[in-house]
Amino acid sequence: MSAPERLHGWLIEQAVPLWTGAGWDAATGTVWEALDHAGRPRRDLNRRLRVQARQAYAFATLSRLSGEDPARAADLKARAETLFGFVMSRGFDSEGHLAGWLTPDLAILDAPHDLYDLSFVLLAAAGLMAAGSDLGPEIARLETALDRLAAPQGWHECAARRLPRRQNPHMHLFEAMCALYRVTGAPRFAARAGACRALMTGVFLRRDLRLMEFFDTGLVPLTGAGQQEEPGHLVEWIALEAGWQALDPPAGQGGGALPPVLALFEAATAHLSPAGLLPDVAGRDGFRLWPQCELLRASRLLTGAGADLPEALRPRAVLERLWAGYFDTPVPGGWYDRRDGAGRLVSDTMPASSFYHVVEAFECFDSGRVAGAMPPLPGAQTPKTLS
């Protein structure tokens, strides 16, 4: 049976039991940072608070996809609520700063009040609300935490206003704000999402379709060795733009129009390796799992919107490469994290943080609901074959 045919069963019947079993720290109601390649918890590793939030979002999302199994859906939602409760009760220091890293026994190592981390806590809240949780007070607290990072343009990296400023946290804040607007309809979330998207259209994405990652305090792009491109983020924006357009955003929000999404896809996939993999960073030898998941999601969205992609970039082909290189492991439901240009495995753990990318990509690929509800993405309505 090919990868696409066994996809749903792998996710629900193998990945969920692994990450709610070996991946779950039952003594504390949290998740481990990673498993080793034998599927055993890496109990020695420090833990990122954002991983608790990302796994809460993944479990909440999967609870909505498990309607045919009410017991599994209830268990996943309960775990998501437990993780989110841990973040809210033990994830802030005495000054109200959000923690970044925790020791193996869950003591706070640092609390930079990081925008990237906070964005995932907000996304977890949106995921739980979509699953039926009532989080009004928690949302208000998180919005206050976000306001502490407000900058003249966008948001600061953290409470200490660390440099360089980055594109990536704004991208995930955009995702979180779209998700909160989707479940609440509150205009303030659309406004924040629009502010993030305006930075994408006016600052982060250059006219030559290069997505800049690093900026100075005034959001001027860094140059030379201080700058890099991550093709996975460019394809990730395609999925986020699909979500934004599906929300029918208020007029006048979100900045200018993005270039045609097929052009963004072509710019990203220009960096593909001979084996058809997206590198972590353009021009470097490293191919992590998460960019391949985002490539799959973008490919699925584009074909669902009517794009005629080359055979090697169509969802089935992307998924087959993803399966062969990253999911064909001795541990059912597990994955490999990184390979080099020769295909050699160069990582030694299964990071729990990858589950967020896996769930979003596989949900998009596996669900006819997604294809049937596909918004008419600008630049993707007319079938086209990329060169």
FENFEN-V379031 format. One record per pair of residues at least 24 apart in sequence whose ideal C-beta (glycine too) atoms are under 8 Angstrom apart, sorted by the first residue. I is the first residue (numbers start at 1). J is the second residue. D is the distance in whole Angstrom. If there is no record, write none. Layout:
i: (I;I)
j: (J;J)
d: (D;D)
//
This chain:
i: (2;2;3;3;3;3;3;3;4;4;4;4;4;7;7;7;7;8;10;10;10;11;11;11;11;11;12;12;12;12;12;14;14;15;15;15;15;16;16;16;16;17;18;18;18;18;19;19;19;19;19;20;20;20;20;23;23;24;28;28;29;29;29;30;30;30;31;31;31;32;33;33;34;34;34;34;35;35;35;35;35;36;36;36;37;37;37;37;37;37;37;37;38;38;39;39;39;42;43;44;45;45;46;46;46;46;46;47;47;47;47;47;48;48;48;48;48;49;49;49;49;49;49;49;49;49;50;50;50;50;50;50;51;51;51;52;52;52;52;53;53;53;53;53;53;53;53;54;54;54;54;54;54;54;55;55;55;55;55;56;56;56;56;56;56;56;56;57;57;57;57;57;57;58;58;58;58;59;60;60;60;60;60;60;61;61;61;61;61;61;62;63;64;64;65;65;77;77;77;77;80;80;80;80;81;81;83;84;84;84;84;84;84;87;87;88;88;91;92;96;96;97;98;112;112;112;112;113;113;113;113;113;114;114;114;115;115;115;115;115;115;115;115;116;116;116;116;116;118;118;118;118;118;119;119;119;119;119;120;120;120;122;122;122;122;122;122;123;123;123;123;125;126;126;126;126;126;127;129;129;129;130;130;130;139;143;146;146;153;153;153;153;154;154;154;154;161;163;163;164;164;164;164;164;165;165;165;165;165;166;166;166;167;167;167;167;167;167;167;167;167;168;168;168;170;170;170;170;171;171;171;171;171;171;174;174;174;175;175;178;178;178;178;179;181;182;182;187;190;190;190;190;191;193;193;193;193;194;194;194;194;194;197;197;197;197;198;198;198;198;199;200;200;200;201;201;201;201;201;202;202;205;205;209;209;209;209;209;210;211;228;228;229;229;229;229;230;230;230;230;231;231;231;231;231;231;231;232;232;232;232;232;232;232;232;233;234;234;234;235;235;235;235;235;235;235;235;235;235;236;236;236;237;238;238;238;238;238;238;238;239;239;239;239;239;239;241;242;242;242;242;242;245;245;245;245;246;246;257;258;259;260;260;260;261;261;261;261;261;262;262;262;262;262;262;263;265;265;265;265;265;265;265;266;266;268;268;269;269;269;273;275;275;275;275;276;276;276;276;277;277;277;280;285;285;286;286;286;287;287;287;287;287;288;288;288;289;289;289;289;289;289;289;289;289;290;290;292;292;292;292;292;293;293;293;293;293;293;294;294;296;296;296;296;297;297;297;297;300;300;300;300;300;301;301;301;301;302;302;304;304;304;305;305;305;305;305;305;306;306;306;306;307;307;307;308;308;308;309;309;310;310;313;315;319)
j: (316;320;316;319;320;322;323;327;315;316;319;320;365;319;362;365;366;366;327;332;333;62;358;359;362;366;62;65;66;69;72;332;333;333;334;355;358;62;72;76;333;333;331;332;333;334;55;58;333;352;355;59;75;76;79;55;352;79;86;106;82;83;86;83;86;106;55;83;352;352;351;352;349;350;351;352;331;334;349;350;352;348;349;350;329;330;331;334;336;348;349;350;330;331;331;334;350;349;104;104;104;349;101;102;103;104;109;101;102;103;104;106;100;101;102;117;353;87;91;98;99;100;101;102;117;121;100;116;117;120;121;353;351;352;353;83;86;87;91;83;84;87;117;120;121;123;124;120;123;124;352;353;355;356;80;83;352;355;356;80;81;83;84;87;124;127;128;120;123;124;126;127;356;355;356;358;359;83;124;127;128;130;131;133;127;130;131;359;360;363;359;131;130;131;363;367;128;131;132;133;124;127;128;131;128;133;124;121;124;125;128;135;138;121;124;138;141;121;145;145;148;159;145;158;159;160;162;145;148;149;158;159;157;158;169;149;155;156;157;158;169;170;173;157;166;168;169;172;142;145;146;149;173;169;172;173;175;176;172;176;356;146;173;176;177;179;180;172;175;176;179;180;176;179;180;182;183;179;180;183;184;179;182;183;180;188;173;192;199;203;218;219;195;196;199;219;217;216;217;214;215;216;222;226;214;215;216;217;219;213;214;215;199;200;204;211;212;213;214;215;233;213;230;233;196;199;200;204;196;200;233;236;237;240;200;240;244;240;243;240;243;244;247;243;247;243;247;250;247;249;250;253;253;244;249;253;254;249;250;253;254;255;244;253;254;255;253;254;255;256;255;237;255;258;254;255;256;257;258;255;256;258;259;234;259;263;264;267;267;237;281;282;271;281;282;283;280;281;282;291;268;269;271;278;279;282;291;268;278;280;288;290;291;294;295;294;264;267;268;264;265;268;269;278;291;294;295;297;298;294;297;298;264;264;265;297;298;301;302;377;294;297;298;301;360;364;377;301;305;374;375;377;375;376;377;378;373;375;378;378;379;378;379;380;302;377;378;379;380;302;307;379;380;384;386;379;298;299;302;307;309;313;386;386;387;295;298;295;313;386;341;321;325;341;343;312;317;318;321;321;325;339;338;340;341;338;340;346;325;338;339;340;341;337;338;347;322;326;335;336;337;338;354;357;358;354;357;318;321;322;325;326;322;354;357;358;360;361;357;361;322;361;364;365;360;361;364;365;361;364;365;370;371;364;370;374;377;377;380;370;371;374;374;375;376;377;380;381;380;381;382;383;380;383;384;383;384;385;385;386;385;386;386;365;365)
d: (8;7;8;5;5;8;4;8;8;6;6;8;7;7;6;7;5;5;7;8;7;8;8;8;5;7;8;8;7;8;8;4;4;4;8;7;7;6;7;7;7;6;7;7;4;6;7;8;7;7;6;8;7;7;6;8;6;7;8;6;5;7;6;7;6;7;5;7;5;6;7;6;4;6;5;6;8;7;7;4;7;7;6;7;7;8;7;8;8;7;7;7;8;7;4;6;8;6;6;6;7;8;5;6;6;6;6;7;5;8;7;7;7;6;8;8;7;6;5;7;5;6;7;6;6;8;8;7;4;5;8;7;8;5;5;5;6;5;7;7;7;6;7;4;5;7;4;5;8;7;8;6;7;4;8;6;6;6;8;5;8;4;5;7;4;7;7;7;5;4;8;4;6;5;5;8;5;7;7;4;5;7;5;8;5;8;8;6;8;7;6;5;7;6;6;8;8;5;7;8;7;7;6;7;6;6;7;8;5;7;6;8;8;6;7;6;7;8;8;7;8;6;6;4;6;7;7;7;7;7;5;4;7;5;8;5;5;7;6;7;4;8;7;8;8;6;4;6;7;6;6;7;8;6;4;4;7;5;6;7;8;7;7;4;7;8;7;7;6;4;6;7;6;3;5;7;6;7;8;4;7;7;7;5;7;8;8;8;7;7;8;5;7;7;5;7;8;7;6;4;6;7;6;7;7;4;7;7;6;6;6;7;8;8;5;7;6;5;8;8;7;7;8;6;5;6;8;7;7;7;6;7;7;7;7;6;8;6;8;7;5;6;6;8;6;8;6;7;7;6;6;6;6;7;7;8;7;7;8;3;4;7;6;8;4;6;8;6;3;8;7;7;7;7;7;4;5;7;6;5;7;7;8;8;6;6;6;4;7;7;5;7;8;7;4;8;7;6;7;8;4;7;4;5;7;6;6;8;6;7;8;6;3;5;7;8;6;6;4;8;7;5;8;7;8;5;5;7;4;5;8;8;7;6;6;8;4;6;7;8;7;5;6;6;7;7;7;5;8;7;6;6;4;8;6;8;7;4;7;7;7;6;2;7;7;5;7;5;5;7;6;5;6;6;7;7;6;8;6;8;8;8;7;5;7;8;8;7;6;7;6;7;8;8;7;6;8;8;5;7;7;8;8;5;5;6;7;8;8;7;5;7;7;6;5;8;8;5;6;7;5;7;5;7;8;6;4;7;7;5;7;7;7;8;4;6;7;4;7;7;6;5;8;6;6;4;5;7;8;5;5;7;8;6;8;7;7;7;5;7;4;4;5;7;7;5;4;7;6;6;7;5;5;6;6;4;6;5;7;6;6;6;7;6;6)
//
